[in-house]
Amino acid sequence: MRPESERSDWTDTDLLTNDAARERLEEAVGQLRAELDQRRTDGTAQDTIAELESRLARFQESLDELRRR
């Protein structure tokens, strides 16, 4: 076995399962929706809201794709 200093970082990397990725995306979507609701009521600039809406759409698209698997 190689010494610790020579081992690849990839040997100890955990890969997300589809279920774990879906759970994380569901949480992120919920948090982003809550943030958007707050920003809409507190007078945040429309360009910032549009950026958050775009991010939410991308997250939701990824989540929908994971749910189909």
mmJSON file of the N, C-alpha and C atoms, coordinates in Angstrom:
{"data_MODEL":{"atom_site":{
"group_PDB":["ATOM","ATOM","ATOM","ATOM","ATOM","ATOM","ATOM","ATOM","ATOM","ATOM","ATOM","ATOM","ATOM","ATOM","ATOM","ATOM","ATOM","ATOM","ATOM","ATOM","ATOM","ATOM","ATOM","ATOM","ATOM","ATOM","ATOM","ATOM","ATOM","ATOM","ATOM","ATOM","ATOM","ATOM","ATOM","ATOM","ATOM","ATOM","ATOM","ATOM","ATOM","ATOM","ATOM","ATOM","ATOM","ATOM","ATOM","ATOM","ATOM","ATOM","ATOM","ATOM","ATOM","ATOM","ATOM","ATOM","ATOM","ATOM","ATOM","ATOM","ATOM","ATOM","ATOM","ATOM","ATOM","ATOM","ATOM","ATOM","ATOM","ATOM","ATOM","ATOM","ATOM","ATOM","ATOM","ATOM","ATOM","ATOM","ATOM","ATOM","ATOM","ATOM","ATOM","ATOM","ATOM","ATOM","ATOM","ATOM","ATOM","ATOM","ATOM","ATOM","ATOM","ATOM","ATOM","ATOM","ATOM","ATOM","ATOM","ATOM","ATOM","ATOM","ATOM","ATOM","ATOM","ATOM","ATOM","ATOM","ATOM","ATOM","ATOM","ATOM","ATOM","ATOM","ATOM","ATOM","ATOM","ATOM","ATOM","ATOM","ATOM","ATOM","ATOM","ATOM","ATOM","ATOM","ATOM","ATOM","ATOM","ATOM","ATOM","ATOM","ATOM","ATOM","ATOM","ATOM","ATOM","ATOM","ATOM","ATOM","ATOM","ATOM","ATOM","ATOM","ATOM","ATOM","ATOM","ATOM","ATOM","ATOM","ATOM","ATOM","ATOM","ATOM","ATOM","ATOM","ATOM","ATOM","ATOM","ATOM","ATOM","ATOM","ATOM","ATOM","ATOM","ATOM","ATOM","ATOM","ATOM","ATOM","ATOM","ATOM","ATOM","ATOM","ATOM","ATOM","ATOM","ATOM","ATOM","ATOM","ATOM","ATOM","ATOM","ATOM","ATOM","ATOM","ATOM","ATOM","ATOM","ATOM","ATOM","ATOM","ATOM","ATOM","ATOM","ATOM","ATOM","ATOM","ATOM","ATOM","ATOM","ATOM","ATOM","ATOM","ATOM","ATOM","ATOM"],
"id":[1,2,3,4,5,6,7,8,9,10,11,12,13,14,15,16,17,18,19,20,21,22,23,24,25,26,27,28,29,30,31,32,33,34,35,36,37,38,39,40,41,42,43,44,45,46,47,48,49,50,51,52,53,54,55,56,57,58,59,60,61,62,63,64,65,66,67,68,69,70,71,72,73,74,75,76,77,78,79,80,81,82,83,84,85,86,87,88,89,90,91,92,93,94,95,96,97,98,99,100,101,102,103,104,105,106,107,108,109,110,111,112,113,114,115,116,117,118,119,120,121,122,123,124,125,126,127,128,129,130,131,132,133,134,135,136,137,138,139,140,141,142,143,144,145,146,147,148,149,150,151,152,153,154,155,156,157,158,159,160,161,162,163,164,165,166,167,168,169,170,171,172,173,174,175,176,177,178,179,180,181,182,183,184,185,186,187,188,189,190,191,192,193,194,195,196,197,198,199,200,201,202,203,204,205,206,207],
"type_symbol":["N","C","C","N","C","C","N","C","C","N","C","C","N","C","C","N","C","C","N","C","C","N","C","C","N","C","C","N","C","C","N","C","C","N","C","C","N","C","C","N","C","C","N","C","C","N","C","C","N","C","C","N","C","C","N","C","C","N","C","C","N","C","C","N","C","C","N","C","C","N","C","C","N","C","C","N","C","C","N","C","C","N","C","C","N","C","C","N","C","C","N","C","C","N","C","C","N","C","C","N","C","C","N","C","C","N","C","C","N","C","C","N","C","C","N","C","C","N","C","C","N","C","C","N","C","C","N","C","C","N","C","C","N","C","C","N","C","C","N","C","C","N","C","C","N","C","C","N","C","C","N","C","C","N","C","C","N","C","C","N","C","C","N","C","C","N","C","C","N","C","C","N","C","C","N","C","C","N","C","C","N","C","C","N","C","C","N","C","C","N","C","C","N","C","C","N","C","C","N","C","C","N","C","C","N","C","C"],
"label_atom_id":["N","CA","C","N","CA","C","N","CA","C","N","CA","C","N","CA","C","N","CA","C","N","CA","C","N","CA","C","N","CA","C","N","CA","C","N","CA","C","N","CA","C","N","CA","C","N","CA","C","N","CA","C","N","CA","C","N","CA","C","N","CA","C","N","CA","C","N","CA","C","N","CA","C","N","CA","C","N","CA","C","N","CA","C","N","CA","C","N","CA","C","N","CA","C","N","CA","C","N","CA","C","N","CA","C","N","CA","C","N","CA","C","N","CA","C","N","CA","C","N","CA","C","N","CA","C","N","CA","C","N","CA","C","N","CA","C","N","CA","C","N","CA","C","N","CA","C","N","CA","C","N","CA","C","N","CA","C","N","CA","C","N","CA","C","N","CA","C","N","CA","C","N","CA","C","N","CA","C","N","CA","C","N","CA","C","N","CA","C","N","CA","C","N","CA","C","N","CA","C","N","CA","C","N","CA","C","N","CA","C","N","CA","C","N","CA","C","N","CA","C","N","CA","C","N","CA","C","N","CA","C","N","CA","C","N","CA","C","N","CA","C"],
"label_alt_id":[null,null,null,null,null,null,null,null,null,null,null,null,null,null,null,null,null,null,null,null,null,null,null,null,null,null,null,null,null,null,null,null,null,null,null,null,null,null,null,null,null,null,null,null,null,null,null,null,null,null,null,null,null,null,null,null,null,null,null,null,null,null,null,null,null,null,null,null,null,null,null,null,null,null,null,null,null,null,null,null,null,null,null,null,null,null,null,null,null,null,null,null,null,null,null,null,null,null,null,null,null,null,null,null,null,null,null,null,null,null,null,null,null,null,null,null,null,null,null,null,null,null,null,null,null,null,null,null,null,null,null,null,null,null,null,null,null,null,null,null,null,null,null,null,null,null,null,null,null,null,null,null,null,null,null,null,null,null,null,null,null,null,null,null,null,null,null,null,null,null,null,null,null,null,null,null,null,null,null,null,null,null,null,null,null,null,null,null,null,null,null,null,null,null,null,null,null,null,null,null,null,null,null,null,null,null,null],
"label_comp_id":["MET","MET","MET","ARG","ARG","ARG","PRO","PRO","PRO","GLU","GLU","GLU","SER","SER","SER","GLU","GLU","GLU","ARG","ARG","ARG","SER","SER","SER","ASP","ASP","ASP","TRP","TRP","TRP","THR","THR","THR","ASP","ASP","ASP","THR","THR","THR","ASP","ASP","ASP","LEU","LEU","LEU","LEU","LEU","LEU","THR","THR","THR","ASN","ASN","ASN","ASP","ASP","ASP","ALA","ALA","ALA","ALA","ALA","ALA","ARG","ARG","ARG","GLU","GLU","GLU","ARG","ARG","ARG","LEU","LEU","LEU","GLU","GLU","GLU","GLU","GLU","GLU","ALA","ALA","ALA","VAL","VAL","VAL","GLY","GLY","GLY","GLN","GLN","GLN","LEU","LEU","LEU","ARG","ARG","ARG","ALA","ALA","ALA","GLU","GLU","GLU","LEU","LEU","LEU","ASP","ASP","ASP","GLN","GLN","GLN","ARG","ARG","ARG","ARG","ARG","ARG","THR","THR","THR","ASP","ASP","ASP","GLY","GLY","GLY","THR","THR","THR","ALA","ALA","ALA","GLN","GLN","GLN","ASP","ASP","ASP","THR","THR","THR","ILE","ILE","ILE","ALA","ALA","ALA","GLU","GLU","GLU","LEU","LEU","LEU","GLU","GLU","GLU","SER","SER","SER","ARG","ARG","ARG","LEU","LEU","LEU","ALA","ALA","ALA","ARG","ARG","ARG","PHE","PHE","PHE","GLN","GLN","GLN","GLU","GLU","GLU","SER","SER","SER","LEU","LEU","LEU","ASP","ASP","ASP","GLU","GLU","GLU","LEU","LEU","LEU","ARG","ARG","ARG","ARG","ARG","ARG","ARG","ARG","ARG"],
"label_asym_id":["A","A","A","A","A","A","A","A","A","A","A","A","A","A","A","A","A","A","A","A","A","A","A","A","A","A","A","A","A","A","A","A","A","A","A","A","A","A","A","A","A","A","A","A","A","A","A","A","A","A","A","A","A","A","A","A","A","A","A","A","A","A","A","A","A","A","A","A","A","A","A","A","A","A","A","A","A","A","A","A","A","A","A","A","A","A","A","A","A","A","A","A","A","A","A","A","A","A","A","A","A","A","A","A","A","A","A","A","A","A","A","A","A","A","A","A","A","A","A","A","A","A","A","A","A","A","A","A","A","A","A","A","A","A","A","A","A","A","A","A","A","A","A","A","A","A","A","A","A","A","A","A","A","A","A","A","A","A","A","A","A","A","A","A","A","A","A","A","A","A","A","A","A","A","A","A","A","A","A","A","A","A","A","A","A","A","A","A","A","A","A","A","A","A","A","A","A","A","A","A","A","A","A","A","A","A","A"],
"label_entity_id":["1","1","1","1","1","1","1","1","1","1","1","1","1","1","1","1","1","1","1","1","1","1","1","1","1","1","1","1","1","1","1","1","1","1","1","1","1","1","1","1","1","1","1","1","1","1","1","1","1","1","1","1","1","1","1","1","1","1","1","1","1","1","1","1","1","1","1","1","1","1","1","1","1","1","1","1","1","1","1","1","1","1","1","1","1","1","1","1","1","1","1","1","1","1","1","1","1","1","1","1","1","1","1","1","1","1","1","1","1","1","1","1","1","1","1","1","1","1","1","1","1","1","1","1","1","1","1","1","1","1","1","1","1","1","1","1","1","1","1","1","1","1","1","1","1","1","1","1","1","1","1","1","1","1","1","1","1","1","1","1","1","1","1","1","1","1","1","1","1","1","1","1","1","1","1","1","1","1","1","1","1","1","1","1","1","1","1","1","1","1","1","1","1","1","1","1","1","1","1","1","1","1","1","1","1","1","1"],
"label_seq_id":[1,1,1,2,2,2,3,3,3,4,4,4,5,5,5,6,6,6,7,7,7,8,8,8,9,9,9,10,10,10,11,11,11,12,12,12,13,13,13,14,14,14,15,15,15,16,16,16,17,17,17,18,18,18,19,19,19,20,20,20,21,21,21,22,22,22,23,23,23,24,24,24,25,25,25,26,26,26,27,27,27,28,28,28,29,29,29,30,30,30,31,31,31,32,32,32,33,33,33,34,34,34,35,35,35,36,36,36,37,37,37,38,38,38,39,39,39,40,40,40,41,41,41,42,42,42,43,43,43,44,44,44,45,45,45,46,46,46,47,47,47,48,48,48,49,49,49,50,50,50,51,51,51,52,52,52,53,53,53,54,54,54,55,55,55,56,56,56,57,57,57,58,58,58,59,59,59,60,60,60,61,61,61,62,62,62,63,63,63,64,64,64,65,65,65,66,66,66,67,67,67,68,68,68,69,69,69],
"pdbx_PDB_ins_code":[null,null,null,null,null,null,null,null,null,null,null,null,null,null,null,null,null,null,null,null,null,null,null,null,null,null,null,null,null,null,null,null,null,null,null,null,null,null,null,null,null,null,null,null,null,null,null,null,null,null,null,null,null,null,null,null,null,null,null,null,null,null,null,null,null,null,null,null,null,null,null,null,null,null,null,null,null,null,null,null,null,null,null,null,null,null,null,null,null,null,null,null,null,null,null,null,null,null,null,null,null,null,null,null,null,null,null,null,null,null,null,null,null,null,null,null,null,null,null,null,null,null,null,null,null,null,null,null,null,null,null,null,null,null,null,null,null,null,null,null,null,null,null,null,null,null,null,null,null,null,null,null,null,null,null,null,null,null,null,null,null,null,null,null,null,null,null,null,null,null,null,null,null,null,null,null,null,null,null,null,null,null,null,null,null,null,null,null,null,null,null,null,null,null,null,null,null,null,null,null,null,null,null,null,null,null,null],
"Cartn_x":[0.837,0.0,0.88,0.478,1.257,1.108,2.108,1.982,0.847,0.27,-0.856,-0.583,0.622,0.951,0.924,0.985,0.998,-0.34,-1.315,-2.615,-3.437,-4.211,-5.084,-6.223,-6.614,-7.759,-9.038,-9.079,-10.28,-10.559,-9.571,-9.793,-10.756,-10.867,-11.727,-12.971,-13.224,-14.36,-15.637,-16.663,-17.978,-18.783,-19.43,-20.29,-21.732,-22.485,-23.888,-24.694,-25.61,-26.577,-27.672,-28.482,-29.606,-30.529,-30.766,-31.638,-31.071,-29.782,-29.153,-29.153,-28.886,-28.895,-30.299,-31.308,-32.693,-33.064,-32.678,-32.97,-32.321,-31.088,-30.393,-31.031,-31.421,-32.074,-33.443,-34.185,-35.485,-35.312,-34.308,-34.022,-33.627,-32.771,-32.321,-33.482,-34.372,-35.536,-36.427,-36.654,-37.468,-36.87,-35.568,-34.886,-34.939,-34.75,-34.764,-36.16,-37.172,-38.55,-38.838,-38.395,-38.6,-37.854,-36.637,-35.865,-36.552,-37.051,-37.756,-38.998,-39.765,-40.944,-40.556,-39.49,-39.019,-38.551,-37.779,-37.25,-38.36,-39.397,-40.516,-41.249,-41.293,-42.016,-41.168,-39.857,-39.016,-38.474,-38.95,-38.563,-37.221,-36.761,-35.494,-35.601,-34.499,-34.456,-34.923,-35.636,-36.22,-35.159,-33.989,-32.958,-32.458,-32.398,-32.003,-33.068,-34.319,-35.416,-35.401,-35.17,-35.109,-33.982,-32.856,-31.722,-32.092,-32.752,-33.172,-34.22,-35.133,-36.13,-35.471,-34.463,-33.736,-33.022,-32.409,-31.724,-32.737,-33.892,-34.931,-35.391,-35.569,-35.991,-34.962,-33.678,-32.63,-32.624,-32.754,-32.803,-34.009,-35.154,-36.375,-36.26,-35.646,-35.439,-34.569,-33.503,-32.633,-33.379,-34.166,-34.939,-35.957,-36.641,-37.609,-36.931,-35.744,-34.986,-34.626,-34.186,-33.854,-35.071,-36.203,-37.431,-37.894,-37.559,-37.942,-37.085,-35.981,-35.075,-35.534],
"Cartn_y":[-1.181,0.0,1.242,2.232,3.467,4.3,5.083,5.993,6.982,7.482,8.415,9.589,10.116,11.283,10.995,9.738,9.377,8.843,8.696,8.156,9.221,8.797,9.696,10.169,11.423,11.947,11.201,10.665,9.993,8.681,8.086,6.789,6.871,8.012,8.148,8.989,9.3,10.139,9.317,9.83,9.199,9.816,8.992,9.468,9.457,10.487,10.541,9.501,8.886,8.034,8.946,8.427,9.212,9.64,8.757,9.086,10.222,10.16,11.21,12.539,12.486,13.71,14.306,13.439,13.904,14.574,13.959,14.538,15.908,16.028,17.318,18.378,17.976,18.922,19.342,18.392,18.741,19.776,19.594,20.555,21.914,21.893,23.142,23.876,23.134,23.739,24.393,23.716,24.274,25.55,25.532,26.716,27.873,27.569,28.605,29.201,28.362,28.878,29.818,29.431,30.283,31.607,31.541,32.767,33.662,33.065,33.842,34.526,33.796,34.392,35.593,35.431,36.527,37.713,37.44,38.51,39.261,38.538,39.19,40.162,39.85,40.711,41.837,41.703,42.739,43.773,43.723,44.756,44.565,43.345,43.051,43.409,43.849,44.239,43.094,43.466,42.479,41.608,42.161,41.333,40.243,40.525,39.507,38.431,38.837,37.875,37.002,37.612,36.859,35.838,36.21,35.277,34.091,34.372,33.301,32.404,32.991,32.202,31.299,31.8,31.001,29.83,30.102,29.044,27.993,28.456,27.532,26.652,27.232,26.459,25.379,25.72,24.727,23.613,23.993,22.99,22.077,22.677,21.898,20.953,21.412,20.554,19.35,19.584,18.48,17.527,18.078,17.253,16.409,16.999,16.249,15.102,15.36,14.327,13.179,13.505,12.45,11.649,12.302,11.591,10.616,10.877,9.995,8.724,8.716,7.545,6.461],
"Cartn_z":[0.0,0.0,0.0,-0.788,-0.876,0.392,0.695,1.847,1.616,2.701,2.637,1.703,1.712,0.907,-0.587,-0.98,-2.398,-2.896,-2.012,-2.421,-3.121,-4.053,-4.789,-3.903,-4.063,-3.338,-3.714,-4.926,-5.408,-4.699,-4.064,-3.442,-2.271,-1.622,-0.456,-0.734,-1.982,-2.323,-2.355,-1.689,-1.723,-2.852,-3.627,-4.693,-4.202,-4.582,-4.197,-4.949,-4.258,-4.932,-5.478,-6.375,-6.891,-5.756,-4.802,-3.678,-2.837,-2.553,-1.751,-2.505,-3.793,-4.596,-4.636,-4.775,-4.801,-3.481,-2.379,-1.063,-0.9,-1.327,-1.217,-2.107,-3.31,-4.215,-3.687,-3.105,-2.521,-1.42,-0.598,0.469,-0.111,-1.113,-1.739,-2.401,-3.058,-3.702,-2.644,-1.541,-0.462,0.112,0.33,0.862,-0.124,-1.389,-2.411,-2.575,-2.499,-2.571,-1.399,-0.21,0.966,0.805,0.295,0.075,-0.952,-2.014,-3.038,-2.457,-1.666,-1.04,-0.188,0.577,1.43,0.585,-0.436,-1.288,-2.015,-2.408,-3.113,-2.196,-0.905,0.027,0.597,0.55,1.161,0.177,-1.064,-2.019,-2.687,-2.754,-3.425,-4.907,-5.471,-6.883,-7.779,-8.829,-9.734,-10.409,-10.708,-11.352,-10.412,-9.115,-8.143,-8.048,-8.037,-7.993,-9.25,-10.401,-11.655,-11.619,-11.051,-10.94,-10.04,-8.921,-8.022,-8.679,-9.44,-10.158,-11.19,-11.853,-12.831,-12.147,-11.023,-10.267,-9.815,-9.311,-8.874,-10.034,-11.198,-12.373,-12.719,-12.646,-12.938,-11.889,-10.619,-9.552,-9.749,-10.05,-10.221,-11.408,-12.471,-13.643,-13.283,-12.547,-12.123,-11.206,-10.307,-9.385,-10.134,-11.081,-11.882,-12.625,-13.149,-13.858,-12.91,-11.709,-10.733,-10.328,-10.229,-9.833,-10.91,-12.167,-13.264,-13.309,-12.645,-12.688,-11.765],
"occupancy":[1.0,1.0,1.0,1.0,1.0,1.0,1.0,1.0,1.0,1.0,1.0,1.0,1.0,1.0,1.0,1.0,1.0,1.0,1.0,1.0,1.0,1.0,1.0,1.0,1.0,1.0,1.0,1.0,1.0,1.0,1.0,1.0,1.0,1.0,1.0,1.0,1.0,1.0,1.0,1.0,1.0,1.0,1.0,1.0,1.0,1.0,1.0,1.0,1.0,1.0,1.0,1.0,1.0,1.0,1.0,1.0,1.0,1.0,1.0,1.0,1.0,1.0,1.0,1.0,1.0,1.0,1.0,1.0,1.0,1.0,1.0,1.0,1.0,1.0,1.0,1.0,1.0,1.0,1.0,1.0,1.0,1.0,1.0,1.0,1.0,1.0,1.0,1.0,1.0,1.0,1.0,1.0,1.0,1.0,1.0,1.0,1.0,1.0,1.0,1.0,1.0,1.0,1.0,1.0,1.0,1.0,1.0,1.0,1.0,1.0,1.0,1.0,1.0,1.0,1.0,1.0,1.0,1.0,1.0,1.0,1.0,1.0,1.0,1.0,1.0,1.0,1.0,1.0,1.0,1.0,1.0,1.0,1.0,1.0,1.0,1.0,1.0,1.0,1.0,1.0,1.0,1.0,1.0,1.0,1.0,1.0,1.0,1.0,1.0,1.0,1.0,1.0,1.0,1.0,1.0,1.0,1.0,1.0,1.0,1.0,1.0,1.0,1.0,1.0,1.0,1.0,1.0,1.0,1.0,1.0,1.0,1.0,1.0,1.0,1.0,1.0,1.0,1.0,1.0,1.0,1.0,1.0,1.0,1.0,1.0,1.0,1.0,1.0,1.0,1.0,1.0,1.0,1.0,1.0,1.0,1.0,1.0,1.0,1.0,1.0,1.0,1.0,1.0,1.0,1.0,1.0,1.0],
"B_iso_or_equiv":[0.0,0.0,0.0,0.0,0.0,0.0,0.0,0.0,0.0,0.0,0.0,0.0,0.0,0.0,0.0,0.0,0.0,0.0,0.0,0.0,0.0,0.0,0.0,0.0,0.0,0.0,0.0,0.0,0.0,0.0,0.0,0.0,0.0,0.0,0.0,0.0,0.0,0.0,0.0,0.0,0.0,0.0,0.0,0.0,0.0,0.0,0.0,0.0,0.0,0.0,0.0,0.0,0.0,0.0,0.0,0.0,0.0,0.0,0.0,0.0,0.0,0.0,0.0,0.0,0.0,0.0,0.0,0.0,0.0,0.0,0.0,0.0,0.0,0.0,0.0,0.0,0.0,0.0,0.0,0.0,0.0,0.0,0.0,0.0,0.0,0.0,0.0,0.0,0.0,0.0,0.0,0.0,0.0,0.0,0.0,0.0,0.0,0.0,0.0,0.0,0.0,0.0,0.0,0.0,0.0,0.0,0.0,0.0,0.0,0.0,0.0,0.0,0.0,0.0,0.0,0.0,0.0,0.0,0.0,0.0,0.0,0.0,0.0,0.0,0.0,0.0,0.0,0.0,0.0,0.0,0.0,0.0,0.0,0.0,0.0,0.0,0.0,0.0,0.0,0.0,0.0,0.0,0.0,0.0,0.0,0.0,0.0,0.0,0.0,0.0,0.0,0.0,0.0,0.0,0.0,0.0,0.0,0.0,0.0,0.0,0.0,0.0,0.0,0.0,0.0,0.0,0.0,0.0,0.0,0.0,0.0,0.0,0.0,0.0,0.0,0.0,0.0,0.0,0.0,0.0,0.0,0.0,0.0,0.0,0.0,0.0,0.0,0.0,0.0,0.0,0.0,0.0,0.0,0.0,0.0,0.0,0.0,0.0,0.0,0.0,0.0,0.0,0.0,0.0,0.0,0.0,0.0],
"pdbx_formal_charge":[null,null,null,null,null,null,null,null,null,null,null,null,null,null,null,null,null,null,null,null,null,null,null,null,null,null,null,null,null,null,null,null,null,null,null,null,null,null,null,null,null,null,null,null,null,null,null,null,null,null,null,null,null,null,null,null,null,null,null,null,null,null,null,null,null,null,null,null,null,null,null,null,null,null,null,null,null,null,null,null,null,null,null,null,null,null,null,null,null,null,null,null,null,null,null,null,null,null,null,null,null,null,null,null,null,null,null,null,null,null,null,null,null,null,null,null,null,null,null,null,null,null,null,null,null,null,null,null,null,null,null,null,null,null,null,null,null,null,null,null,null,null,null,null,null,null,null,null,null,null,null,null,null,null,null,null,null,null,null,null,null,null,null,null,null,null,null,null,null,null,null,null,null,null,null,null,null,null,null,null,null,null,null,null,null,null,null,null,null,null,null,null,null,null,null,null,null,null,null,null,null,null,null,null,null,null,null],
"auth_seq_id":[1,1,1,2,2,2,3,3,3,4,4,4,5,5,5,6,6,6,7,7,7,8,8,8,9,9,9,10,10,10,11,11,11,12,12,12,13,13,13,14,14,14,15,15,15,16,16,16,17,17,17,18,18,18,19,19,19,20,20,20,21,21,21,22,22,22,23,23,23,24,24,24,25,25,25,26,26,26,27,27,27,28,28,28,29,29,29,30,30,30,31,31,31,32,32,32,33,33,33,34,34,34,35,35,35,36,36,36,37,37,37,38,38,38,39,39,39,40,40,40,41,41,41,42,42,42,43,43,43,44,44,44,45,45,45,46,46,46,47,47,47,48,48,48,49,49,49,50,50,50,51,51,51,52,52,52,53,53,53,54,54,54,55,55,55,56,56,56,57,57,57,58,58,58,59,59,59,60,60,60,61,61,61,62,62,62,63,63,63,64,64,64,65,65,65,66,66,66,67,67,67,68,68,68,69,69,69],
"auth_comp_id":["MET","MET","MET","ARG","ARG","ARG","PRO","PRO","PRO","GLU","GLU","GLU","SER","SER","SER","GLU","GLU","GLU","ARG","ARG","ARG","SER","SER","SER","ASP","ASP","ASP","TRP","TRP","TRP","THR","THR","THR","ASP","ASP","ASP","THR","THR","THR","ASP","ASP","ASP","LEU","LEU","LEU","LEU","LEU","LEU","THR","THR","THR","ASN","ASN","ASN","ASP","ASP","ASP","ALA","ALA","ALA","ALA","ALA","ALA","ARG","ARG","ARG","GLU","GLU","GLU","ARG","ARG","ARG","LEU","LEU","LEU","GLU","GLU","GLU","GLU","GLU","GLU","ALA","ALA","ALA","VAL","VAL","VAL","GLY","GLY","GLY","GLN","GLN","GLN","LEU","LEU","LEU","ARG","ARG","ARG","ALA","ALA","ALA","GLU","GLU","GLU","LEU","LEU","LEU","ASP","ASP","ASP","GLN","GLN","GLN","ARG","ARG","ARG","ARG","ARG","ARG","THR","THR","THR","ASP","ASP","ASP","GLY","GLY","GLY","THR","THR","THR","ALA","ALA","ALA","GLN","GLN","GLN","ASP","ASP","ASP","THR","THR","THR","ILE","ILE","ILE","ALA","ALA","ALA","GLU","GLU","GLU","LEU","LEU","LEU","GLU","GLU","GLU","SER","SER","SER","ARG","ARG","ARG","LEU","LEU","LEU","ALA","ALA","ALA","ARG","ARG","ARG","PHE","PHE","PHE","GLN","GLN","GLN","GLU","GLU","GLU","SER","SER","SER","LEU","LEU","LEU","ASP","ASP","ASP","GLU","GLU","GLU","LEU","LEU","LEU","ARG","ARG","ARG","ARG","ARG","ARG","ARG","ARG","ARG"],
"auth_asym_id":["A","A","A","A","A","A","A","A","A","A","A","A","A","A","A","A","A","A","A","A","A","A","A","A","A","A","A","A","A","A","A","A","A","A","A","A","A","A","A","A","A","A","A","A","A","A","A","A","A","A","A","A","A","A","A","A","A","A","A","A","A","A","A","A","A","A","A","A","A","A","A","A","A","A","A","A","A","A","A","A","A","A","A","A","A","A","A","A","A","A","A","A","A","A","A","A","A","A","A","A","A","A","A","A","A","A","A","A","A","A","A","A","A","A","A","A","A","A","A","A","A","A","A","A","A","A","A","A","A","A","A","A","A","A","A","A","A","A","A","A","A","A","A","A","A","A","A","A","A","A","A","A","A","A","A","A","A","A","A","A","A","A","A","A","A","A","A","A","A","A","A","A","A","A","A","A","A","A","A","A","A","A","A","A","A","A","A","A","A","A","A","A","A","A","A","A","A","A","A","A","A","A","A","A","A","A","A"],
"auth_atom_id":["N","CA","C","N","CA","C","N","CA","C","N","CA","C","N","CA","C","N","CA","C","N","CA","C","N","CA","C","N","CA","C","N","CA","C","N","CA","C","N","CA","C","N","CA","C","N","CA","C","N","CA","C","N","CA","C","N","CA","C","N","CA","C","N","CA","C","N","CA","C","N","CA","C","N","CA","C","N","CA","C","N","CA","C","N","CA","C","N","CA","C","N","CA","C","N","CA","C","N","CA","C","N","CA","C","N","CA","C","N","CA","C","N","CA","C","N","CA","C","N","CA","C","N","CA","C","N","CA","C","N","CA","C","N","CA","C","N","CA","C","N","CA","C","N","CA","C","N","CA","C","N","CA","C","N","CA","C","N","CA","C","N","CA","C","N","CA","C","N","CA","C","N","CA","C","N","CA","C","N","CA","C","N","CA","C","N","CA","C","N","CA","C","N","CA","C","N","CA","C","N","CA","C","N","CA","C","N","CA","C","N","CA","C","N","CA","C","N","CA","C","N","CA","C","N","CA","C","N","CA","C","N","CA","C","N","CA","C","N","CA","C"],
"pdbx_PDB_model_num":[1,1,1,1,1,1,1,1,1,1,1,1,1,1,1,1,1,1,1,1,1,1,1,1,1,1,1,1,1,1,1,1,1,1,1,1,1,1,1,1,1,1,1,1,1,1,1,1,1,1,1,1,1,1,1,1,1,1,1,1,1,1,1,1,1,1,1,1,1,1,1,1,1,1,1,1,1,1,1,1,1,1,1,1,1,1,1,1,1,1,1,1,1,1,1,1,1,1,1,1,1,1,1,1,1,1,1,1,1,1,1,1,1,1,1,1,1,1,1,1,1,1,1,1,1,1,1,1,1,1,1,1,1,1,1,1,1,1,1,1,1,1,1,1,1,1,1,1,1,1,1,1,1,1,1,1,1,1,1,1,1,1,1,1,1,1,1,1,1,1,1,1,1,1,1,1,1,1,1,1,1,1,1,1,1,1,1,1,1,1,1,1,1,1,1,1,1,1,1,1,1,1,1,1,1,1,1]
}}}
